[in-house]
Amino acid sequence: MTRFFRSIFPATLIAASLLLAGCKDASDASKPAAAAASTPVSVAAVAAEAKGFSVGSAMNARTVYVFFDAQCPHCTALWEAAKPLKSQARFVWIPVGLLNASSTAQGATLLAAKDPVAAMDEHEASMTAKGGGIAAASDIDAQKADVAKNTALLTRFGFASIPTIIGNHAETGALVTREGAMSTAALAGLLGLKVPTP
């Protein structure tokens, strides 16, 4: 029995570390994303190829893209941090499937929802309460394919973790990329937006 635990314990640690490697907070993301991409990161490519849902006015001139995994707790934190900025930018949330089997099914369910923002709020509330998120819907094969394409695009850009933010700085127009969650103030600073007053 002791030999069994000695042999399985390292494997369990490796599996846990691989699971969490795809999910980062701001402390893991003090530097912009590494330039190991096989395809140059481009806002135009994300806009053309990724499938997500919008938060904020569709008429807003500023658009920020966020690749997220439905099972990622740091993505939950970024979802909340971005809410106060939705009057200044339209955030497009793009589900990927990196962490586990529920990632793709839940991401596809969010894409298929009649009101994806309300579904995401419900999902993230469940994640915060350690409830595991929303139940997967049926008949979502097309949306699962979209999540797979989103995941391939993220990987093609060379990113290895989520959440991943891609956009243009509001003042300079420069490309901005960042892996990891951050506070509302830090996110506003990254994107060149105004920090909301309480």
C-alpha positions in Angstrom: 0.0 0.0 0.0 2.8 2.4 0.9 4.5 1.6 -2.4 1.3 2.4 -4.3 1.0 5.8 -2.7 4.7 6.5 -3.4 4.2 5.7 -7.1 0.9 7.5 -7.5 1.7 10.7 -5.5 4.2 12.1 -8.1 1.8 11.4 -10.9 -0.9 13.3 -9.0 1.4 16.2 -8.5 2.3 16.3 -12.2 -1.3 16.2 -13.2 -2.3 19.0 -10.8 0.6 21.2 -12.0 -0.4 20.7 -15.7 -4.0 21.5 -14.9 -3.1 24.8 -13.2 -0.4 25.7 -15.7 -3.0 27.0 -18.2 -4.5 29.4 -15.7 -2.6 32.5 -14.6 -3.2 35.5 -12.3 -1.5 38.9 -12.6 1.5 37.7 -10.4 2.3 35.1 -13.1 1.9 37.7 -15.9 4.2 40.6 -14.9 5.6 40.5 -18.5 3.7 40.6 -21.8 3.2 37.3 -23.5 6.3 35.7 -24.9 6.9 36.0 -28.6 7.1 32.3 -29.3 4.1 32.5 -31.7 4.1 30.7 -35.0 1.6 33.3 -36.2 2.0 37.0 -35.3 -0.6 38.2 -32.9 -3.1 40.4 -34.6 -6.4 42.0 -33.5 -7.6 41.6 -37.1 -7.0 37.9 -37.0 -8.8 37.4 -33.7 -11.8 39.5 -35.1 -11.9 37.4 -38.2 -11.3 33.9 -36.8 -12.5 33.7 -33.2 -16.0 33.1 -32.0 -17.1 34.8 -28.8 -19.8 36.9 -27.2 -19.7 40.7 -26.5 -20.1 42.6 -23.3 -20.6 46.3 -23.7 -21.9 48.4 -26.6 -21.4 46.9 -30.0 -21.0 50.5 -31.2 -18.0 51.1 -29.0 -14.9 51.9 -31.1 -12.6 50.1 -28.7 -12.7 46.3 -28.7 -10.8 44.0 -26.3 -10.6 40.3 -26.9 -10.3 37.9 -23.9 -9.6 34.2 -24.4 -10.9 32.3 -21.4 -11.5 28.8 -20.2 -14.8 28.2 -18.4 -13.0 26.2 -15.7 -10.3 28.8 -14.9 -10.7 30.7 -11.6 -8.5 33.5 -12.8 -10.8 34.0 -15.8 -13.6 34.4 -13.2 -11.6 37.1 -11.5 -11.0 38.9 -14.8 -14.7 38.7 -15.8 -15.5 40.6 -12.6 -12.6 43.1 -13.0 -13.6 43.9 -16.6 -17.3 44.8 -15.8 -16.6 48.4 -14.7 -14.8 49.1 -18.0 -17.6 48.0 -20.3 -18.8 51.5 -20.9 -15.3 52.4 -22.3 -14.7 49.3 -24.4 -16.5 46.3 -25.8 -15.1 43.1 -24.4 -15.4 40.0 -26.6 -15.1 36.8 -24.5 -13.7 33.9 -26.5 -14.0 30.4 -24.9 -11.2 27.9 -25.3 -10.9 24.3 -24.0 -7.6 23.9 -22.2 -8.1 22.7 -18.6 -10.5 19.7 -18.6 -13.4 18.0 -20.3 -15.9 20.5 -18.9 -14.0 23.5 -20.4 -15.2 22.8 -24.0 -18.7 21.8 -23.1 -19.3 24.8 -20.9 -17.7 27.2 -23.3 -19.9 25.9 -26.1 -22.9 26.2 -23.8 -22.1 29.9 -23.3 -21.7 30.5 -27.0 -25.1 28.8 -27.6 -27.0 30.7 -24.9 -29.7 33.1 -25.9 -28.2 35.6 -23.5 -24.5 34.7 -23.2 -23.8 37.5 -20.7 -26.5 36.3 -18.3 -25.3 32.7 -18.7 -21.7 33.8 -18.0 -22.8 35.6 -14.9 -24.6 32.5 -13.7 -21.6 30.3 -14.6 -19.1 32.5 -12.8 -21.3 32.8 -9.7 -21.3 29.0 -9.6 -17.5 28.9 -10.1 -17.0 31.4 -7.3 -19.3 29.3 -5.0 -17.2 26.2 -6.0 -20.2 24.7 -7.8 -18.4 23.8 -11.0 -20.2 26.1 -13.3 -23.3 25.7 -15.5 -24.5 22.4 -16.8 -23.6 21.7 -20.4 -26.4 22.1 -23.0 -27.3 19.4 -25.6 -27.0 19.9 -29.3 -23.9 22.1 -29.1 -21.6 20.3 -31.6 -21.3 23.4 -33.8 -20.3 25.5 -30.8 -17.9 22.8 -29.6 -16.2 23.1 -33.0 -16.0 26.9 -32.5 -14.3 26.4 -29.1 -11.8 24.0 -30.7 -11.0 26.6 -33.4 -10.6 29.3 -30.7 -8.2 27.0 -28.8 -6.2 26.3 -32.0 -6.0 30.1 -32.7 -4.8 30.8 -29.2 -2.1 28.1 -29.5 -1.1 29.3 -33.0 -0.4 32.7 -31.5 2.0 31.1 -29.0 0.0 31.7 -25.9 0.0 28.9 -23.3 -2.3 30.2 -20.5 -5.5 31.9 -19.9 -7.0 34.4 -19.5 -5.2 36.0 -22.5 -6.1 39.6 -23.4 -5.5 41.0 -26.9 -6.4 44.6 -27.9 -5.1 48.0 -28.9 -4.1 50.7 -26.4 -6.8 53.3 -26.4 -4.4 56.3 -26.6 -1.5 55.0 -28.6 -3.2 52.3 -30.7 -0.3 49.9 -29.9 -1.0 46.2 -29.8 -1.5 45.0 -26.2 -1.3 41.4 -25.1 -1.3 40.0 -21.6 -1.7 36.6 -20.0 -3.3 36.5 -16.6 -6.0 38.1 -14.5 -5.6 41.6 -13.0 -7.6 44.2 -11.1 -9.9 46.7 -12.7 -7.3 49.5 -12.3 -4.5 47.4 -13.7 -6.7 46.3 -16.7 -7.6 50.0 -17.3 -4.0 51.0 -17.3 -3.0 48.2 -19.6 -5.7 49.2 -22.1 -5.3 53.0 -21.8 -8.8 53.4 -20.3 -9.9 55.6 -17.4 -9.9 53.9 -13.9 -13.6 54.0 -12.8 -14.3 56.0 -9.7 -16.1 54.1 -6.9 
